[in-house]
Amino acid sequence: MRPPANKTPSVTRWEELHRLRLPTVNQLDNIKAHLDIILLALESITDISSEAILAAAKELNLESVIADRVALWRLRQSNPLRKSSGGRKKLDVEEARSLVLIICYLAKQNQELLRRAVSLLEQVSEQQKEPYQTALLGDYLDKFINTYQERMEIEEKITSEKLSHLALKLLIDLLFYSGNNGHRLLWLAILDRSQ
């Protein structure tokens, strides 16, 4: 699958992802879990909806991969960490690449908000305050932790503190993914994490 030439930026990024190393079949389970959690973080900080994800897919000419809400739901349900088993399917490489491009596209659209949140995180860290003491970070952390606990199978060892740490790390990562080479950074990060 290859997007048409009239979408020059995404074609370039799509082709670049094709040149990068491919994941093994075993890595795809970890990749789908990681991409779903990154999307969860993006949804938690930006309040994007399924419609925004589908609009991004359309804008990037990835409708053949993510055509509608049902296809998106099934794709998200492919995360092995999800509580629900309904609609679960294997994630293929094309779907992983598409999700990478969509995540980076939406992160770029919300780059100012991400930058403000990370800057605020740096400020509270310097002042040795808790991120919960700010409205933006507190709301983000609450939403991320609540949604994670609602949707994912929780191991006993995963505490709210660990989920907060994960959420803040993902917030910083999303800022990097919002840059011009975000798609490349995200692809390489998910490959490395999946080993």
N, CA, C and O atoms as a DFTB+ gen file, in Angstrom:
780 C
 N C O
     1  1       0.838      -1.184       0.000
     2  2       0.000       0.000       0.000
     3  2       0.873       1.233       0.000
     4  3       1.881       1.295       0.703
     5  1       0.480       2.217      -0.794
     6  2       1.243       3.442      -0.846
     7  2       0.304       4.601      -1.127
     8  3      -0.468       4.546      -2.084
     9  1       0.351       5.637      -0.325
    10  2      -0.526       6.779      -0.561
    11  2      -0.215       7.450      -1.888
    12  3       0.933       7.425      -2.330
    13  1      -1.215       8.054      -2.539
    14  2      -0.983       8.733      -3.801
    15  2      -0.048       9.923      -3.673
    16  3       0.178      10.446      -2.582
    17  1       0.483      10.332      -4.799
    18  2       1.504      11.383      -4.832
    19  2       0.981      12.758      -4.438
    20  3       1.783      13.636      -4.118
    21  1      -0.333      12.981      -4.449
    22  2      -0.834      14.319      -4.127
    23  2      -0.694      14.676      -2.653
    24  3      -0.983      15.812      -2.277
    25  1      -0.267      13.758      -1.818
    26  2      -0.057      14.023      -0.394
    27  2       1.441      13.974      -0.111
    28  3       1.902      13.130       0.657
    29  1       2.180      14.851      -0.711
    30  2       3.634      14.797      -0.702
    31  2       4.260      14.583       0.668
    32  3       5.092      13.685       0.793
    33  1       3.912      15.363       1.730
    34  2       4.580      15.141       3.012
    35  2       4.381      13.734       3.557
    36  3       5.330      13.123       4.046
    37  1       3.148      13.206       3.479
    38  2       2.926      11.881       4.038
    39  2       3.538      10.798       3.163
    40  3       3.955       9.759       3.676
    41  1       3.602      11.019       1.847
    42  2       4.261      10.039       0.987
    43  2       5.728       9.943       1.376
    44  3       6.272       8.845       1.488
    45  1       6.357      11.069       1.577
    46  2       7.760      11.074       1.966
    47  2       7.944      10.330       3.283
    48  3       8.845       9.501       3.411
    49  1       7.112      10.618       4.236
    50  2       7.216       9.946       5.532
    51  2       6.874       8.466       5.400
    52  3       7.528       7.619       6.008
    53  1       5.852       8.154       4.608
    54  2       5.461       6.759       4.388
    55  2       6.621       5.989       3.759
    56  3       6.966       4.892       4.198
    57  1       7.212       6.579       2.732
    58  2       8.337       5.909       2.067
    59  2       9.525       5.764       3.010
    60  3      10.229       4.755       2.981
    61  1       9.743       6.765       3.837
    62  2      10.838       6.674       4.799
    63  2      10.609       5.531       5.782
    64  3      11.546       4.800       6.106
    65  1       9.385       5.367       6.258
    66  2       9.079       4.261       7.165
    67  2       9.287       2.913       6.481
    68  3       9.664       1.935       7.127
    69  1       9.040       2.865       5.170
    70  2       9.260       1.622       4.426
    71  2      10.740       1.263       4.351
    72  3      11.093       0.087       4.267
    73  1      11.598       2.268       4.381
    74  2      13.038       2.011       4.303
    75  2      13.636       1.603       5.648
    76  3      14.727       1.035       5.698
    77  1      12.930       1.889       6.729
    78  2      13.438       1.550       8.053
    79  2      13.214       0.069       8.339
    80  3      12.409      -0.591       7.683
    81  1      13.918      -0.423       9.299
    82  2      13.868      -1.831       9.698
    83  2      12.446      -2.275      10.005
    84  3      11.665      -1.532      10.600
    85  1      12.122      -3.488       9.595
    86  2      10.803      -4.063       9.844
    87  2      10.795      -4.803      11.176
    88  3      11.807      -5.375      11.583
    89  1       9.653      -4.790      11.850
    90  2       9.559      -5.572      13.089
    91  2       9.363      -7.050      12.775
    92  3       8.868      -7.412      11.708
    93  1       9.753      -7.886      13.708
    94  2       9.484      -9.311      13.578
    95  2       8.037      -9.555      14.005
    96  3       7.391      -8.674      14.572
    97  1       7.545     -10.739      13.730
    98  2       6.168     -11.086      14.125
    99  2       6.017     -10.979      15.639
   100  3       4.992     -10.498      16.123
   101  1       7.017     -11.417      16.389
   102  2       6.958     -11.350      17.849
   103  2       6.952      -9.913      18.362
   104  3       6.356      -9.628      19.401
   105  1       7.607      -9.014      17.645
   106  2       7.659      -7.619      18.074
   107  2       6.319      -6.911      17.894
   108  3       6.036      -5.942      18.600
   109  1       5.493      -7.378      16.962
   110  2       4.242      -6.680      16.662
   111  2       3.291      -6.618      17.854
   112  3       2.568      -5.633      18.004
   113  1       3.272      -7.649      18.708
   114  2       2.415      -7.591      19.902
   115  2       2.814      -6.440      20.813
   116  3       1.958      -5.707      21.307
   117  1       4.106      -6.283      21.031
   118  2       4.582      -5.181      21.870
   119  2       4.358      -3.837      21.197
   120  3       4.051      -2.850      21.865
   121  1       4.506      -3.792      19.886
   122  2       4.321      -2.548      19.145
   123  2       2.878      -2.084      19.240
   124  3       2.620      -0.902      19.469
   125  1       1.932      -3.004      19.068
   126  2       0.531      -2.578      19.110
   127  2       0.142      -2.092      20.502
   128  3      -0.669      -1.176      20.631
   129  1       0.703      -2.687      21.529
   130  2       0.431      -2.222      22.889
   131  2       1.006      -0.817      23.089
   132  3       0.341       0.060      23.640
   133  1       2.228      -0.617      22.642
   134  2       2.883       0.677      22.826
   135  2       2.168       1.789      22.053
   136  3       1.965       2.882      22.583
   137  1       1.789       1.515      20.808
   138  2       1.099       2.530      20.011
   139  2      -0.249       2.901      20.624
   140  3      -0.630       4.072      20.625
   141  1      -0.963       1.922      21.137
   142  2      -2.248       2.195      21.765
   143  2      -2.078       3.062      23.016
   144  3      -2.893       3.950      23.269
   145  1      -1.040       2.811      23.785
   146  2      -0.795       3.597      24.996
   147  2      -0.344       5.015      24.638
   148  3      -0.695       5.968      25.333
   149  1       0.424       5.160      23.566
   150  2       0.803       6.505      23.107
   151  2      -0.447       7.267      22.668
   152  3      -0.597       8.449      22.978
   153  1      -1.337       6.595      21.951
   154  2      -2.597       7.236      21.556
   155  2      -3.417       7.629      22.780
   156  3      -4.042       8.689      22.803
   157  1      -3.412       6.773      23.790
   158  2      -4.123       7.076      25.029
   159  2      -3.559       8.349      25.665
   160  3      -4.319       9.197      26.132
   161  1      -2.233       8.483      25.683
   162  2      -1.609       9.691      26.231
   163  2      -1.993      10.919      25.413
   164  3      -2.292      11.975      25.970
   165  1      -1.983      10.777      24.094
   166  2      -2.341      11.890      23.215
   167  2      -3.803      12.300      23.420
   168  3      -4.122      13.488      23.458
   169  1      -4.675      11.316      23.551
   170  2      -6.084      11.602      23.828
   171  2      -6.250      12.287      25.181
   172  3      -7.086      13.178      25.333
   173  1      -5.460      11.875      26.150
   174  2      -5.578      12.417      27.506
   175  2      -5.132      13.867      27.597
   176  3      -5.713      14.638      28.362
   177  1      -4.125      14.253      26.843
   178  2      -3.641      15.634      26.923
   179  2      -4.411      16.553      25.977
   180  3      -4.572      17.737      26.272
   181  1      -4.890      16.034      24.849
   182  2      -5.502      16.900      23.838
   183  2      -7.010      16.789      23.745
   184  3      -7.647      17.626      23.106
   185  1      -7.598      15.773      24.368
   186  2      -9.038      15.509      24.248
   187  2      -9.458      15.207      22.811
   188  3     -10.603      15.468      22.441
   189  1      -8.548      14.659      21.992
   190  2      -8.944      14.269      20.638
   191  2      -9.907      13.093      20.725
   192  3      -9.901      12.330      21.691
   193  1     -10.721      12.969      19.706
   194  2     -11.726      11.911      19.663
   195  2     -11.400      10.935      18.540
   196  3     -10.446      11.126      17.786
   197  1     -12.203       9.898      18.446
   198  2     -12.076       8.953      17.338
   199  2     -12.239       9.674      16.008
   200  3     -11.566       9.353      15.028
   201  1     -13.139      10.651      15.983
   202  2     -13.362      11.405      14.749
   203  2     -12.105      12.158      14.318
   204  3     -11.813      12.245      13.125
   205  1     -11.367      12.697      15.273
   206  2     -10.121      13.400      14.942
   207  2      -9.081      12.427      14.387
   208  3      -8.335      12.768      13.469
   209  1      -9.034      11.229      14.940
   210  2      -8.102      10.209      14.445
   211  2      -8.493       9.810      13.033
   212  3      -7.628       9.671      12.167
   213  1      -9.790       9.622      12.787
   214  2     -10.257       9.261      11.448
   215  2     -10.026      10.404      10.456
   216  3      -9.690      10.161       9.297
   217  1     -10.204      11.642      10.906
   218  2      -9.943      12.796      10.038
   219  2      -8.460      12.860       9.669
   220  3      -8.108      13.187       8.536
   221  1      -7.601      12.545      10.630
   222  2      -6.158      12.521      10.347
   223  2      -5.841      11.418       9.339
   224  3      -5.035      11.619       8.431
   225  1      -6.469      10.260       9.496
   226  2      -6.264       9.163       8.540
   227  2      -6.671       9.597       7.138
   228  3      -5.987       9.300       6.158
   229  1      -7.801      10.308       7.056
   230  2      -8.266      10.794       5.750
   231  2      -7.295      11.819       5.178
   232  3      -6.940      11.756       4.001
   233  1      -6.869      12.762       6.010
   234  2      -5.935      13.805       5.564
   235  2      -4.614      13.205       5.075
   236  3      -4.008      13.713       4.132
   237  1      -4.178      12.134       5.715
   238  2      -2.917      11.472       5.344
   239  2      -3.120      10.401       4.276
   240  3      -2.183       9.696       3.900
   241  1      -4.355      10.290       3.795
   242  2      -4.705       9.316       2.766
   243  2      -4.447       7.878       3.232
   244  3      -3.913       7.051       2.492
   245  1      -4.838       7.611       4.463
   246  2      -4.669       6.277       5.050
   247  2      -6.023       5.626       5.316
   248  3      -6.133       4.736       6.158
   249  1      -7.047       6.070       4.599
   250  2      -8.398       5.551       4.803
   251  2      -8.507       4.064       4.479
   252  3      -9.363       3.372       5.031
   253  1      -7.658       3.570       3.599
   254  2      -7.726       2.142       3.262
   255  2      -7.296       1.276       4.445
   256  3      -7.648       0.098       4.511
   257  1      -6.542       1.850       5.373
   258  2      -6.101       1.117       6.557
   259  2      -7.063       1.340       7.714
   260  3      -7.440       0.397       8.409
   261  1      -7.460       2.599       7.916
   262  2      -8.373       2.954       9.009
   263  2      -9.550       3.702       8.383
   264  3      -9.544       4.929       8.281
   265  1     -10.554       2.938       7.969
   266  2     -11.650       3.497       7.186
   267  2     -12.756       4.115       8.029
   268  3     -13.367       5.104       7.624
   269  1     -13.020       3.534       9.210
   270  2     -14.148       4.011      10.007
   271  2     -13.910       3.703      11.480
   272  3     -12.878       3.150      11.858
   273  1     -14.895       4.075      12.306
   274  2     -14.766       3.890      13.760
   275  2     -14.599       2.422      14.144
   276  3     -13.860       2.102      15.075
   277  1     -15.281       1.535      13.432
   278  2     -15.183       0.105      13.733
   279  2     -13.769      -0.395      13.453
   280  3     -13.200      -1.139      14.252
   281  1     -13.205       0.013      12.322
   282  2     -11.827      -0.391      11.985
   283  2     -10.843       0.156      13.017
   284  3      -9.906      -0.534      13.419
   285  1     -11.062       1.394      13.438
   286  2     -10.191       1.986      14.461
   287  2     -10.342       1.247      15.784
   288  3      -9.348       0.954      16.448
   289  1     -11.575       0.944      16.169
   290  2     -11.825       0.214      17.414
   291  2     -11.138      -1.147      17.380
   292  3     -10.484      -1.539      18.347
   293  1     -11.285      -1.863      16.276
   294  2     -10.655      -3.185      16.158
   295  2      -9.138      -3.074      16.233
   296  3      -8.467      -3.906      16.844
   297  1      -8.618      -2.043      15.606
   298  2      -7.173      -1.823      15.641
   299  2      -6.699      -1.547      17.065
   300  3      -5.687      -2.094      17.502
   301  1      -7.423      -0.707      17.780
   302  2      -7.063      -0.406      19.174
   303  2      -7.225      -1.639      20.044
   304  3      -6.433      -1.854      20.962
   305  1      -8.234      -2.449      19.773
   306  2      -8.470      -3.661      20.558
   307  2      -7.402      -4.729      20.308
   308  3      -7.340      -5.716      21.041
   309  1      -6.577      -4.549      19.303
   310  2      -5.513      -5.523      19.043
   311  2      -4.411      -5.449      20.099
   312  3      -3.537      -6.314      20.155
   313  1      -4.458      -4.405      20.938
   314  2      -3.514      -4.273      22.043
   315  2      -3.749      -5.422      23.028
   316  3      -4.837      -5.526      23.595
   317  1      -2.745      -6.289      23.242
   318  2      -2.939      -7.424      24.148
   319  2      -3.128      -7.023      25.612
   320  3      -3.525      -7.856      26.427
   321  1      -2.854      -5.769      25.958
   322  2      -3.041      -5.309      27.332
   323  2      -4.484      -4.883      27.615
   324  3      -4.847      -4.653      28.769
   325  1      -5.295      -4.778      26.580
   326  2      -6.685      -4.342      26.752
   327  2      -7.512      -5.391      27.482
   328  3      -7.296      -6.592      27.316
   329  1      -8.462      -4.928      28.291
   330  2      -9.344      -5.833      29.027
   331  2     -10.257      -6.606      28.093
   332  3     -10.448      -7.811      28.258
   333  1     -10.812      -5.927      27.130
   334  2     -11.779      -6.548      26.235
   335  2     -11.075      -7.411      25.198
   336  3     -10.013      -7.053      24.689
   337  1     -11.676      -8.537      24.899
   338  2     -11.105      -9.378      23.851
   339  2     -11.912      -9.262      22.567
   340  3     -11.514      -9.806      21.537
   341  1     -13.033      -8.566      22.611
   342  2     -13.878      -8.429      21.431
   343  2     -13.203      -7.626      20.341
   344  3     -12.652      -6.557      20.604
   345  1     -13.241      -8.132      19.116
   346  2     -12.676      -7.399      17.987
   347  2     -11.177      -7.465      17.896
   348  3     -10.584      -6.817      17.033
   349  1     -10.545      -8.227      18.760
   350  2      -9.099      -8.280      18.766
   351  2      -8.595      -8.920      17.485
   352  3      -9.145      -9.926      17.035
   353  1      -7.562      -8.352      16.898
   354  2      -6.968      -8.893      15.686
   355  2      -5.472      -8.638      15.711
   356  3      -4.968      -7.863      16.524
   357  1      -4.794      -9.287      14.830
   358  2      -3.358      -9.072      14.711
   359  2      -3.123      -7.715      14.051
   360  3      -3.847      -7.330      13.134
   361  1      -2.124      -7.006      14.515
   362  2      -1.717      -5.748      13.904
   363  2      -0.689      -6.083      12.839
   364  3       0.254      -6.828      13.105
   365  1      -0.857      -5.544      11.636
   366  2       0.169      -5.778      10.629
   367  2       1.070      -4.545      10.509
   368  3       0.796      -3.500      11.099
   369  1       2.126      -4.687       9.750
   370  2       3.130      -3.625       9.648
   371  2       2.533      -2.362       9.037
   372  3       2.858      -1.254       9.465
   373  1       1.658      -2.518       8.037
   374  2       1.041      -1.350       7.399
   375  2       0.188      -0.571       8.398
   376  3       0.190       0.660       8.398
   377  1      -0.536      -1.290       9.241
   378  2      -1.351      -0.627      10.262
   379  2      -0.466       0.071      11.282
   380  3      -0.784       1.175      11.725
   381  1       0.631      -0.552      11.655
   382  2       1.565       0.075      12.599
   383  2       2.137       1.356      12.006
   384  3       2.206       2.381      12.683
   385  1       2.546       1.297      10.746
   386  2       3.077       2.498      10.084
   387  2       2.020       3.597      10.019
   388  3       2.318       4.771      10.240
   389  1       0.793       3.208       9.716
   390  2      -0.288       4.189       9.634
   391  2      -0.521       4.852      10.979
   392  3      -0.672       6.072      11.048
   393  1      -0.553       4.067      12.051
   394  2      -0.742       4.637      13.383
   395  2       0.402       5.571      13.754
   396  3       0.174       6.606      14.381
   397  1       1.618       5.225      13.380
   398  2       2.770       6.093      13.643
   399  2       2.562       7.442      12.959
   400  3       2.753       8.489      13.578
   401  1       2.170       7.420      11.680
   402  2       1.962       8.672      10.949
   403  2       0.813       9.490      11.547
   404  3       0.905      10.714      11.644
   405  1      -0.258       8.819      11.944
   406  2      -1.412       9.521      12.531
   407  2      -1.041      10.138      13.873
   408  3      -1.378      11.291      14.139
   409  1      -0.352       9.383      14.718
   410  2       0.066       9.909      16.025
   411  2       0.932      11.147      15.849
   412  3       0.724      12.157      16.521
   413  1       1.899      11.071      14.948
   414  2       2.811      12.204      14.748
   415  2       2.089      13.404      14.141
   416  3       2.380      14.548      14.487
   417  1       1.160      13.145      13.247
   418  2       0.365      14.214      12.631
   419  2      -0.461      14.943      13.695
   420  3      -0.477      16.173      13.744
   421  1      -1.138      14.178      14.537
   422  2      -1.957      14.788      15.597
   423  2      -1.096      15.475      16.654
   424  3      -1.477      16.515      17.190
   425  1       0.062      14.892      16.951
   426  2       0.976      15.532      17.904
   427  2       1.460      16.870      17.345
   428  3       1.560      17.855      18.076
   429  1       1.756      16.897      16.057
   430  2       2.207      18.143      15.436
   431  2       1.098      19.198      15.480
   432  3       1.368      20.374      15.724
   433  1      -0.151      18.777      15.243
   434  2      -1.275      19.709      15.318
   435  2      -1.431      20.290      16.721
   436  3      -1.917      21.409      16.883
   437  1      -1.023      19.537      17.720
   438  2      -1.172      19.966      19.117
   439  2       0.181      20.285      19.755
   440  3       0.336      20.218      20.975
   441  1       1.144      20.630      18.924
   442  2       2.513      20.857      19.396
   443  2       2.594      21.962      20.443
   444  3       3.341      21.839      21.413
   445  1       1.847      23.023      20.261
   446  2       1.894      24.138      21.222
   447  2       1.426      23.681      22.604
   448  3       2.043      24.021      23.613
   449  1       0.345      22.919      22.649
   450  2      -0.154      22.392      23.917
   451  2       0.870      21.438      24.546
   452  3       1.110      21.484      25.753
   453  1       1.459      20.589      23.731
   454  2       2.479      19.659      24.243
   455  2       3.682      20.419      24.788
   456  3       4.219      20.076      25.841
   457  1       4.093      21.441      24.073
   458  2       5.236      22.254      24.506
   459  2       4.926      22.952      25.829
   460  3       5.772      23.018      26.721
   461  1       3.706      23.471      25.943
   462  2       3.298      24.152      27.181
   463  2       3.280      23.165      28.353
   464  3       3.727      23.494      29.452
   465  1       2.771      21.972      28.118
   466  2       2.693      20.963      29.176
   467  2       4.092      20.515      29.619
   468  3       4.350      20.377      30.814
   469  1       4.986      20.290      28.662
   470  2       6.343      19.859      29.013
   471  2       7.092      20.988      29.723
   472  3       7.841      20.741      30.668
   473  1       6.890      22.211      29.274
   474  2       7.512      23.356      29.941
   475  2       7.016      23.478      31.381
   476  3       7.796      23.753      32.294
   477  1       5.738      23.274      31.572
   478  2       5.152      23.300      32.911
   479  2       5.727      22.172      33.770
   480  3       5.993      22.362      34.957
   481  1       5.913      21.012      33.170
   482  2       6.507      19.882      33.887
   483  2       7.934      20.216      34.327
   484  3       8.335      19.890      35.444
   485  1       8.693      20.861      33.452
   486  2      10.055      21.281      33.814
   487  2      10.018      22.274      34.971
   488  3      10.835      22.186      35.888
   489  1       9.085      23.212      34.938
   490  2       8.983      24.214      36.000
   491  2       8.661      23.576      37.348
   492  3       9.300      23.887      38.354
   493  1       7.670      22.680      37.369
   494  2       7.312      22.077      38.657
   495  2       8.420      21.157      39.160
   496  3       8.603      21.005      40.368
   497  1       9.153      20.549      38.241
   498  2      10.286      19.699      38.655
   499  2      11.379      20.549      39.296
   500  3      11.938      20.175      40.328
   501  1      11.681      21.690      38.685
   502  2      12.687      22.596      39.243
   503  2      12.259      23.112      40.615
   504  3      13.093      23.280      41.505
   505  1      10.973      23.359      40.786
   506  2      10.453      23.876      42.051
   507  2      10.158      22.752      43.046
   508  3       9.671      23.000      44.149
   509  1      10.456      21.524      42.648
   510  2      10.231      20.329      43.466
   511  2       8.783      20.225      43.937
   512  3       8.504      19.889      45.088
   513  1       7.869      20.525      43.010
   514  2       6.445      20.390      43.268
   515  2       5.927      19.175      42.515
   516  3       6.582      18.656      41.611
   517  1       4.754      18.738      42.901
   518  2       4.110      17.621      42.214
   519  2       3.373      18.135      40.971
   520  3       2.736      19.187      41.027
   521  1       3.451      17.418      39.868
   522  2       2.730      17.841      38.655
   523  2       1.233      18.001      38.881
   524  3       0.589      18.809      38.211
   525  1       0.666      17.233      39.827
   526  2      -0.763      17.332      40.124
   527  2      -1.158      18.717      40.628
   528  3      -2.338      19.065      40.618
   529  1      -0.187      19.503      41.065
   530  2      -0.494      20.820      41.611
   531  2      -0.794      21.854      40.533
   532  3      -1.142      22.994      40.844
   533  1      -0.662      21.461      39.262
   534  2      -1.027      22.364      38.174
   535  2      -2.265      21.801      37.482
   536  3      -2.435      20.585      37.403
   537  1      -3.107      22.661      36.994
   538  2      -4.363      22.219      36.382
   539  2      -4.122      21.362      35.137
   540  3      -4.705      20.287      35.001
   541  1      -3.271      21.831      34.237
   542  2      -3.047      21.123      32.974
   543  2      -2.478      19.724      33.202
   544  3      -2.994      18.743      32.668
   545  1      -1.423      19.640      33.991
   546  2      -0.789      18.345      34.231
   547  2      -1.650      17.451      35.128
   548  3      -1.711      16.238      34.929
   549  1      -2.305      18.053      36.103
   550  2      -3.174      17.282      36.981
   551  2      -4.335      16.644      36.218
   552  3      -4.659      15.474      36.418
   553  1      -4.957      17.443      35.334
   554  2      -6.052      16.908      34.518
   555  2      -5.563      15.808      33.591
   556  3      -6.218      14.778      33.432
   557  1      -4.395      16.036      32.973
   558  2      -3.811      15.027      32.075
   559  2      -3.534      13.721      32.817
   560  3      -3.910      12.644      32.355
   561  1      -2.880      13.824      33.958
   562  2      -2.540      12.623      34.723
   563  2      -3.794      11.873      35.181
   564  3      -3.860      10.647      35.093
   565  1      -4.774      12.613      35.664
   566  2      -6.027      11.978      36.099
   567  2      -6.691      11.237      34.941
   568  3      -7.110      10.088      35.080
   569  1      -6.778      11.910      33.809
   570  2      -7.440      11.297      32.658
   571  2      -6.655      10.079      32.171
   572  3      -7.245       9.039      31.879
   573  1      -5.329      10.199      32.082
   574  2      -4.511       9.082      31.603
   575  2      -4.644       7.882      32.539
   576  3      -4.895       6.765      32.087
   577  1      -4.479       8.110      33.826
   578  2      -4.516       7.004      34.798
   579  2      -5.899       6.363      34.834
   580  3      -6.016       5.137      34.826
   581  1      -6.944       7.184      34.874
   582  2      -8.304       6.637      34.911
   583  2      -8.624       5.836      33.654
   584  3      -9.203       4.753      33.736
   585  1      -8.250       6.364      32.495
   586  2      -8.534       5.659      31.244
   587  2      -7.697       4.390      31.143
   588  3      -8.186       3.352      30.697
   589  1      -6.441       4.473      31.555
   590  2      -5.583       3.280      31.534
   591  2      -6.185       2.193      32.427
   592  3      -6.291       1.037      32.018
   593  1      -6.571       2.562      33.625
   594  2      -7.136       1.574      34.554
   595  2      -8.464       1.025      34.057
   596  3      -8.800      -0.131      34.318
   597  1      -9.210       1.839      33.349
   598  2     -10.500       1.412      32.814
   599  2     -10.329       0.444      31.639
   600  3     -11.081      -0.523      31.515
   601  1      -9.341       0.705      30.781
   602  2      -9.208      -0.064      29.541
   603  2      -8.217      -1.228      29.599
   604  3      -8.382      -2.207      28.870
   605  1      -7.204      -1.141      30.440
   606  2      -6.119      -2.113      30.399
   607  2      -6.204      -3.118      31.550
   608  3      -6.740      -2.831      32.620
   609  1      -5.660      -4.290      31.289
   610  2      -5.488      -5.285      32.345
   611  2      -4.384      -4.756      33.252
   612  3      -3.270      -4.507      32.792
   613  1      -4.675      -4.589      34.503
   614  2      -3.715      -4.001      35.436
   615  2      -3.029      -5.110      36.231
   616  3      -3.672      -5.939      36.874
   617  1      -1.707      -5.092      36.161
   618  2      -0.946      -5.999      37.018
   619  2      -0.897      -5.385      38.406
   620  3      -0.952      -4.165      38.558
   621  1      -0.793      -6.228      39.407
   622  2      -0.780      -5.725      40.790
   623  2       0.367      -4.770      41.045
   624  3       0.248      -3.859      41.865
   625  1       1.476      -4.970      40.351
   626  2       2.649      -4.132      40.606
   627  2       2.566      -2.753      39.950
   628  3       3.426      -1.909      40.201
   629  1       1.553      -2.505      39.117
   630  2       1.417      -1.198      38.481
   631  2       0.592      -0.296      39.401
   632  3      -0.621      -0.455      39.535
   633  1       1.272       0.634      40.015
   634  2       0.629       1.575      40.930
   635  2       0.277       2.863      40.186
   636  3       0.712       3.075      39.054
   637  1      -0.501       3.704      40.823
   638  2      -0.812       5.014      40.242
   639  2       0.457       5.835      40.053
   640  3       0.569       6.615      39.107
   641  1       1.409       5.651      40.960
   642  2       2.687       6.368      40.835
   643  2       3.433       5.945      39.574
   644  3       3.991       6.785      38.867
   645  1       3.444       4.645      39.293
   646  2       4.110       4.152      38.079
   647  2       3.369       4.625      36.830
   648  3       3.994       4.960      35.823
   649  1       2.040       4.654      36.894
   650  2       1.272       5.142      35.753
   651  2       1.504       6.635      35.545
   652  3       1.537       7.098      34.404
   653  1       1.664       7.393      36.624
   654  2       1.984       8.823      36.506
   655  2       3.330       9.007      35.819
   656  3       3.481       9.853      34.938
   657  1       4.300       8.210      36.232
   658  2       5.629       8.276      35.624
   659  2       5.541       7.955      34.128
   660  3       6.138       8.647      33.303
   661  1       4.791       6.898      33.784
   662  2       4.604       6.531      32.380
   663  2       3.939       7.663      31.607
   664  3       4.374       8.004      30.507
   665  1       2.886       8.248      32.177
   666  2       2.164       9.335      31.517
   667  2       3.076      10.528      31.247
   668  3       3.021      11.119      30.168
   669  1       3.913      10.885      32.217
   670  2       4.802      12.037      32.045
   671  2       5.893      11.738      31.024
   672  3       6.277      12.618      30.254
   673  1       6.391      10.518      31.011
   674  2       7.383      10.134      29.997
   675  2       6.769      10.208      28.601
   676  3       7.394      10.703      27.663
   677  1       5.540       9.710      28.473
   678  2       4.861       9.742      27.176
   679  2       4.571      11.170      26.728
   680  3       4.608      11.468      25.534
   681  1       4.286      12.047      27.675
   682  2       4.052      13.456      27.351
   683  2       5.303      14.060      26.712
   684  3       5.215      14.757      25.701
   685  1       6.445      13.793      27.297
   686  2       7.716      14.285      26.751
   687  2       7.973      13.655      25.384
   688  3       8.373      14.342      24.445
   689  1       7.742      12.349      25.275
   690  2       7.926      11.657      23.999
   691  2       7.045      12.265      22.917
   692  3       7.491      12.458      21.786
   693  1       5.789      12.569      23.263
   694  2       4.874      13.147      22.277
   695  2       5.387      14.475      21.736
   696  3       5.185      14.789      20.563
   697  1       6.043      15.246      22.574
   698  2       6.619      16.501      22.085
   699  2       7.685      16.214      21.030
   700  3       7.753      16.907      20.015
   701  1       8.510      15.207      21.261
   702  2       9.518      14.828      20.258
   703  2       8.844      14.317      18.981
   704  3       9.296      14.616      17.876
   705  1       7.772      13.552      19.133
   706  2       7.083      12.998      17.971
   707  2       6.339      14.060      17.173
   708  3       5.931      13.808      16.039
   709  1       6.157      15.240      17.750
   710  2       5.465      16.323      17.052
   711  2       6.381      17.062      16.084
   712  3       5.911      17.893      15.308
   713  1       7.666      16.776      16.118
   714  2       8.621      17.432      15.233
   715  2       8.613      16.846      13.832
   716  3       7.894      15.889      13.543
   717  1       9.426      17.439      12.969
   718  2       9.470      17.012      11.568
   719  2       9.916      15.566      11.383
   720  3       9.463      14.904      10.449
   721  1      10.777      15.068      12.233
   722  2      11.228      13.684      12.139
   723  2      10.552      12.793      13.176
   724  3      11.064      11.725      13.510
   725  1       9.413      13.230      13.678
   726  2       8.720      12.483      14.717
   727  2       8.368      11.070      14.311
   728  3       8.484      10.142      15.111
   729  1       7.939      10.901      13.071
   730  2       7.572       9.568      12.588
   731  2       8.750       8.606      12.644
   732  3       8.592       7.434      12.988
   733  1       9.920       9.107      12.307
   734  2      11.134       8.277      12.342
   735  2      11.507       7.935      13.792
   736  3      11.832       6.790      14.106
   737  1      11.453       8.949      14.668
   738  2      11.762       8.732      16.084
   739  2      10.804       7.723      16.713
   740  3      11.227       6.833      17.450
   741  1       9.508       7.869      16.416
   742  2       8.520       6.965      16.984
   743  2       8.705       5.545      16.458
   744  3       8.633       4.589      17.230
   745  1       8.939       5.394      15.172
   746  2       9.130       4.058      14.596
   747  2      10.330       3.360      15.226
   748  3      10.246       2.195      15.613
   749  1      11.434       4.072      15.326
   750  2      12.634       3.482      15.911
   751  2      12.430       3.193      17.396
   752  3      12.934       2.193      17.906
   753  1      11.698       4.055      18.088
   754  2      11.429       3.841      19.526
   755  2      10.572       2.594      19.730
   756  3      10.854       1.795      20.622
   757  1       9.530       2.418      18.917
   758  2       8.683       1.235      19.116
   759  2       9.414      -0.043      18.737
   760  3       9.158      -1.097      19.318
   761  1      10.313       0.034      17.778
   762  2      11.110      -1.152      17.438
   763  2      12.049      -1.512      18.587
   764  3      12.185      -2.677      18.961
   765  1      12.693      -0.481      19.137
   766  2      13.621      -0.738      20.252
   767  2      12.889      -1.273      21.488
   768  3      13.355      -2.209      22.138
   769  1      11.749      -0.674      21.801
   770  2      11.001      -1.091      22.995
   771  2      10.395      -2.479      22.859
   772  3      10.130      -3.150      23.857
   773  1      10.175      -2.906      21.620
   774  2       9.502      -4.183      21.398
   775  2      10.433      -5.379      21.483
   776  3       9.981      -6.521      21.396
   777  1      11.717      -5.137      21.649
   778  2      12.681      -6.260      21.704
   779  2      12.805      -6.813      23.104
   780  3      13.565      -7.753      23.331
